[in-house]
Amino acid sequence: MVEQNDDFEEEQILQEIEGRLAGFGRERSNLIPILQMIQEQYRYLPKASLELVGRHLAIPSAEVFGVATFYNQFRFNPPGKHPIKVCLGTACHVRGGDIILENFERKLEIKVGETTPDREFSIEKVACVGCCALAPVALVGETVHGGMAPSKVEGLILRIEVENEMRQRAAEKEKSA
């Protein structure tokens, strides 16, 4: 059922993108601005959108994909409701940022750049978040978690899952009342 819902959602996104492409000329120089518009609006580039962009600009979708994969700013999977960014800047790296990242990957059973099947979590690595004194650092959404340790990863994820479950129960209770 989730997959069917995902297909419907992506089809709606593609229709919206197709409508927004009309605002862009067909010059090749519009490729990056179009990709940025899609990324800004949807927080990722649906794979099928690359074909739409290629058709609009009359260039092969493989070329659109090549440009999109060249730049780090573009992602190809929808981000999770709780995006996790692990800092691997110098201070964080020296203090075990890579181990923190591995623990998130292991616990969530996804790799960097991926999203959990339920779309709750996604993982990214970032170069620096500017909180070197708190190293190692992970961001969950906009919340900075300093002094991360491998042992804190599971507790952080568990806390988010419990909060989600509590919200869901409250919503169900309110619905039945």
N, C-alpha and C positions, 0 to 999 in steps of 0.2 A: 504494500500500500504506500509506503514511503517513496518507493521508486516512481510510482504513478504520479504522486503529488509533485515530485521533483521534475518529472517530464512536463507536467502542466505549468509549473512555475517557470521553467526554462523557456517554454513556448511563449508565455506572456512577456518575458524579458526580451526575447528576440523580436517580438512584434513592436515593443516599445523602442528598441534600438533601431529597427528599420524606419520607424517614424522620425526618430531624431537624426538619422543620417541625411534626411532631406535638407537639413539646415547647413550641411557641409557641402562645399564644392567637390568636384570629382578629381581635383588635382592630387597627385601623389604626395605633395607636401602636407596634406591633411591627415596622413596616416597616423602619426603620433598623437596629434590633438584628438582624433576620433577615439583611439585606444584609451587615451587619458579620460575622455568623457565617459566611456563605458566603465572603466575602472572606478572612477569617482562615483558614478551613479550606483553601481551594483557591487562594488568592492572586489570584483574579480572579472576576468574576461571569459565568458562562456565560450567553449570551443567553437560552437556553431556560429557565434558572433564574428569570428575571424573570417568565415566564408562570406557572411553578409558584407563585411567591410571590403573584402577582396572584390566582390561583385560591384559594390558601389564605386570603388576606385579603379575598376577594370585592371586589377593586378591579381596574380595567383594567390590563393589563400596560403600556400606554402611560404610565400614571401612575407605576407602579413604575420604569419606565425614566427618566421625567422626574426623579424624586427621585434615582435613582442617578447620573444625569449631572450633577446640580446639585453634588454633592460631589466634590471632588478625590480623596478617598481611595479611590474605587472605580475599578477598571480592568475592561475588557471583553475583554481578550486575555490568554491565559495568559502569564505572564512567562517569559523565557528562563532556561535553566540558568545563564546568566551575565548577570544584569541589570546594565545600565549606567546609572548616574545621573550626569548632568552638572550641576554646580552653576552656577546663574546668579544667585547672590547678588551684591551690589554689588562686592565685591573680585574675584570670579571674572568677572563681566560686564566690568568695566573692563579686566581682563587677557586678554580674548578668549574667555571661556567660550562665547559664542554660536558662535564659529568652531570651537571644539572639538566642540560639539554637531553642527554642520553636517558636520564631517568624519566623525563616527561615523555619521550618517545616510547620507552618501554611500558610505562604505566598506561598510556593512552593507545598503545599499539598502532601508532602512526609515525611517519617520518616528517622531517622539516618540509613545509610547503603543503602538507596534507591536512585534511579535515576528518574528524571522526565520522563514521557513517550516520550518526544521529545529528550531525552538524552542531554539536554542543561545543567542541573544542577544535582549535587548529593550532599548529605550532610554526613559529618562524624564528629564525636567528637574526639578530640585529648587531650592527657593528658597535654601537655605543648609545646608551640612553642618558648619559650625562650625570649619572649618580655613582661615580667611581668610589666615593667614600663608603657606599653601602654594598660594595661588591661582595659576592656575585649577586646579580640582580635579574629578576624575571618580572615582566609586566603581564598582568592578567586584565585584559581590557585596558583601562587607563590607570589601574592601581599598581603602584610600584611595590614589589616585595623584595626588600633588601636582606642581606645576610642569608641568602638562600643556602640550603644544605640539601644533599640528596635525600635525607630523611624527611624534609619538609614538603617534598613534591607530592607524595601520596596524600598527606593531610590537606594540602591546598586544594587538590582535585576533589577529595572527599567532601570538604566543606562546601564547595560549589554544587556538587551533586545533591547534598542534603538540603541546601537552600532552594534548589530547583524543585525538589520533591515537596518541600513545605509549601512553596508557592502553588504548585499543582494541586495539592490537597486543599488549600484554602480556596482556590478557584472552583474546585469540584464541590466543596461545601457550600460556597456562595451560590453556585448554580442550582443545587438541590434545595436550597432554602426558599 
